[in-house]
Amino acid sequence: MEVDQIDMNTQLMVDGNAVAGLLQELFATEMTIAPTCCAGCGREGEMGSLHVYQHGAGIVLRCPTCQQAVLRIVRTPRAMYVDARGAAYLSIPG
């Protein structure tokens, strides 16, 4: 990845707390403190520690260690789509 691309990605990135409301809407509970594990590198941490990119067609939460997409969320007029293939696990508080 070129230096200019890395700088632009850093400027667009916020942490997982930026999407706290959306996560709570999806899972009906506070999710920024929910533990998750990256399927790519095995990093464990809270959802709020993931890097969030929200300037595209949807929202992408990436692992801060390996940059793998852990969670993708797309909202359409009819539904919300969630892809969590990048998570080895996502623990939803009960």
Secondary structure, DSSP 8 states (H G I E B T S, - for coil): --HHHHHHHHHHEEEGGGGHHHHHHHHSS--TT-EEEETTT--EEEGGGSEEE-SSSSEEEE-TTT--EEEEEEE-SS-EEEE-TTEEEE----
